Amino acid sequence: MNSLARRHAVLSRSALFLMLGTLGGCLGPVIILWGYPFPQDSPSQTFITQPEFLTFLFLTSVYTSISTLLAFPLWRSLRFLKGYMKGHQVEVMVILTAMLFLFFAPTLLGRLIAFPFLDPQPFDLEHLRVKIIALILVGTIAIAPAAIGTLILPNVARRDIQASRLLLPDRADDLVAIQKYLRYRQLMQQYLYSSGAIVGLITLIAGALRNVRLAVGLTETQFPQSVIITFGLYWSAILALFYTIGQLALLECGQHLRDDIYPLNSLTSLMNKTEQRRGLNEILHLNASVEQNIRNAIAILAPLLTGLIANLLSIESP
């Protein structure tokens, strides 16, 4: 019966994710095509009949589908952090405000230095800027927990681990503390990979949108390829900033845990505990492997890589 119940739960969860992915995939096209049908001789109708528009529409569907799927586990992960968040609401609000500013900074800065491609054009899709902002908001809502969690998770881990070591007797607290640290580390990786996937798709969508706008009248001078690469570089820098701050703090928490379990109080303890400390380093991943570093680098550079891919594959009007 237990096996049957477990299988039923897995199937129910799979069905839920399938439904979320499908509904999320519909959200992108609904946003972009809002106001359809358009008059036959309108700029919007010309815009959506370009071959490049299908690529753009497909990518928006993939983006909103993945954002919806990732939002579900990301928001659920806040249950591990809610105790800390209740007592640090100002810190959480500051992080959210900073994230919103960073998400919309490219548009704001672009307006300040008068990038022509940001200005509405007579041949654009109706309410294009509003629709793009709506798409960005979808991703913002999806990864908001990742932005919050990346920065406050080390503090939560430190408090949780310290509490477990005070409550449990003998060496049982060591095992529980290690398990908790590994759980928080896995959560940190989840935040990085989810954020990299979403902002990477945003960059790819920007490249696809550029192709459509070039097809309907914008010139290469007005919307150069370098803009997409710069856009990707910007997002990679933001990911690197958030992840580096959070990861370094979490590693410090892991190092304190190792030192508590195998303290070095004398030269004798150094000789006796070196191998034990080295083994615990591997368990806690305090010395990240080459494979792990490569995975993290790919996630951080995802926006830049997708910007380069958009240009190298010439996802643009011929």
SEMI-716360 format. One record per residue (C-alpha): x, y, z. Coordinates in steps of 0.2 Angstrom, whole numbers, padded with zeros to 4 digits, always signed. Layout:
XYZ/...
//
This chain:
+0000+0000+0000/+0014+0012+0004/+0022+0009-0012/+0006+0011-0021/+0003+0028-0012/+0020+0034-0016/+0018+0030-0034/+0001+0039-0034/+0010+0054-0026/+0023+0054-0039/+0011+0053-0053/+0000+0067-0045/+0016+0078-0044/+0021+0074-0062/+0003+0079-0068/+0004+0095-0058/+0021+0100-0066/+0014+0095-0083/-0001+0106-0080/+0010+0120-0074/+0022+0119-0088/+0007+0119-0101/-0002+0134-0093/+0015+0143-0091/+0019+0140-0109/+0003+0148-0114/+0007+0164-0104/+0020+0170-0115/+0011+0170-0132/-0005+0177-0123/+0005+0192-0117/+0014+0195-0134/-0002+0193-0144/-0013+0203-0132/-0025+0213-0143/-0026+0200-0157/-0033+0200-0170/-0025+0215-0177/-0031+0225-0192/-0024+0218-0208/-0015+0234-0213/-0008+0238-0196/+0010+0237-0190/+0006+0224-0177/-0001+0212-0191/+0015+0215-0201/+0025+0212-0186/+0017+0195-0182/+0018+0189-0200/+0037+0190-0200/+0046+0172-0200/+0057+0178-0186/+0042+0181-0175/+0038+0163-0174/+0055+0160-0166/+0052+0175-0154/+0035+0168-0149/+0042+0150-0147/+0055+0157-0135/+0043+0167-0125/+0033+0151-0123/+0048+0141-0117/+0053+0155-0105/+0036+0157-0097/+0034+0138-0096/+0051+0136-0087/+0048+0151-0076/+0032+0144-0070/+0039+0127-0067/+0054+0134-0057/+0043+0146-0048/+0034+0132-0039/+0050+0124-0030/+0058+0141-0028/+0044+0148-0018/+0041+0132-0008/+0059+0133-0003/+0056+0149+0007/+0048+0138+0020/+0066+0134+0026/+0069+0153+0027/+0052+0160+0034/+0058+0160+0052/+0072+0171+0048/+0062+0182+0036/+0049+0186+0049/+0062+0194+0060/+0072+0202+0046/+0058+0210+0035/+0068+0226+0031/+0083+0215+0025/+0071+0205+0013/+0063+0221+0007/+0080+0229+0003/+0085+0213-0007/+0068+0213-0017/+0070+0232-0021/+0088+0229-0026/+0083+0215-0037/+0069+0225-0046/+0081+0239-0049/+0094+0227-0057/+0081+0218-0067/+0074+0234-0075/+0091+0244-0075/+0095+0240-0093/+0079+0248-0099/+0081+0263-0087/+0100+0265-0092/+0096+0263-0110/+0083+0277-0109/+0096+0288-0101/+0109+0286-0114/+0095+0286-0128/+0098+0269-0136/+0087+0271-0152/+0081+0252-0151/+0072+0256-0134/+0061+0270-0143/+0044+0264-0149/+0044+0263-0168/+0029+0265-0180/+0032+0247-0186/+0032+0239-0169/+0019+0227-0161/+0006+0236-0152/+0011+0240-0134/+0027+0231-0136/+0036+0239-0122/+0022+0235-0109/+0022+0217-0115/+0041+0215-0113/+0040+0223-0096/+0026+0210-0092/+0038+0196-0098/+0052+0202-0087/+0040+0203-0072/+0036+0184-0075/+0054+0180-0073/+0056+0192-0058/+0042+0184-0049/+0049+0167-0052/+0067+0170-0046/+0063+0182-0032/+0064+0168-0019/+0082+0164-0027/+0087+0182-0025/+0081+0182-0007/+0087+0165-0003/+0105+0167-0010/+0109+0181+0002/+0100+0176+0018/+0102+0157+0017/+0120+0157+0025/+0113+0166+0040/+0098+0154+0041/+0110+0139+0039/+0122+0146+0053/+0108+0149+0065/+0100+0132+0061/+0116+0122+0063/+0120+0131+0079/+0103+0127+0086/+0104+0109+0082/+0121+0107+0090/+0115+0114+0106/+0099+0104+0107/+0106+0086+0103/+0118+0076+0114/+0134+0068+0111/+0139+0066+0092/+0122+0065+0085/+0122+0084+0083/+0137+0082+0071/+0127+0071+0059/+0112+0082+0060/+0122+0098+0057/+0131+0090+0042/+0114+0085+0035/+0107+0102+0037/+0122+0111+0029/+0121+0099+0014/+0103+0103+0012/+0106+0122+0012/+0121+0120+0000/+0109+0110-0012/+0097+0124-0010/+0110+0137-0015/+0114+0127-0031/+0096+0126-0035/+0095+0145-0034/+0110+0147-0045/+0104+0135-0059/+0086+0141-0059/+0092+0160-0060/+0104+0156-0074/+0091+0147-0084/+0078+0161-0083/+0090+0175-0086/+0098+0165-0100/+0081+0164-0109/+0078+0182-0106/+0094+0186-0116/+0089+0174-0130/+0072+0182-0131/+0080+0199-0133/+0091+0192-0147/+0075+0185-0156/+0066+0201-0153/+0080+0211-0161/+0078+0199-0177/+0060+0203-0178/+0063+0222-0176/+0076+0221-0189/+0065+0212-0201/+0051+0226-0200/+0062+0241-0201/+0075+0244-0188/+0092+0246-0194/+0108+0237-0188/+0115+0254-0183/+0100+0257-0172/+0101+0239-0164/+0118+0232-0166/+0123+0214-0161/+0134+0221-0147/+0119+0226-0137/+0113+0208-0135/+0131+0203-0129/+0132+0217-0117/+0114+0212-0111/+0120+0195-0108/+0136+0201-0099/+0126+0212-0088/+0115+0197-0082/+0131+0186-0080/+0138+0200-0069/+0123+0201-0058/+0122+0182-0056/+0140+0181-0051/+0138+0195-0039/+0123+0187-0030/+0130+0170-0030/+0148+0175-0025/+0141+0184-0009/+0130+0170-0004/+0142+0156-0008/+0157+0163+0001/+0146+0166+0017/+0139+0148+0016/+0157+0141+0014/+0162+0151+0029/+0148+0143+0038/+0154+0125+0033/+0172+0129+0038/+0165+0134+0055/+0156+0118+0056/+0171+0108+0051/+0182+0117+0065/+0168+0113+0078/+0168+0095+0074/+0187+0093+0072/+0195+0108+0081/+0214+0111+0080/+0219+0115+0098/+0237+0109+0097/+0250+0102+0086/+0245+0085+0091/+0227+0087+0086/+0234+0094+0069/+0243+0078+0066/+0228+0067+0072/+0214+0076+0063/+0221+0081+0047/+0214+0066+0037/+0197+0068+0046/+0196+0086+0042/+0201+0082+0024/+0187+0069+0023/+0174+0081+0030/+0180+0095+0018/+0175+0083+0004/+0158+0078+0012/+0154+0097+0014/+0161+0101-0003/+0172+0115+0005/+0184+0112-0009/+0174+0112-0025/+0178+0100-0038/+0183+0105-0056/+0166+0097-0062/+0156+0108-0049/+0166+0124-0054/+0162+0121-0072/+0143+0118-0069/+0143+0134-0058/+0152+0144-0072/+0140+0138-0085/+0125+0144-0074/+0133+0161-0071/+0138+0163-0089/+0122+0157-0096/+0115+0175-0101/+0132+0179-0109/+0133+0162-0118/+0115+0164-0125/+0119+0181-0131/+0133+0174-0140/+0123+0160-0147/+0110+0171-0153/+0123+0181-0163/+0133+0166-0169/+0118+0156-0175/+0112+0172-0184/+0095+0172-0176/+0091+0188-0186/+0084+0194-0202/+0096+0190-0217/
//
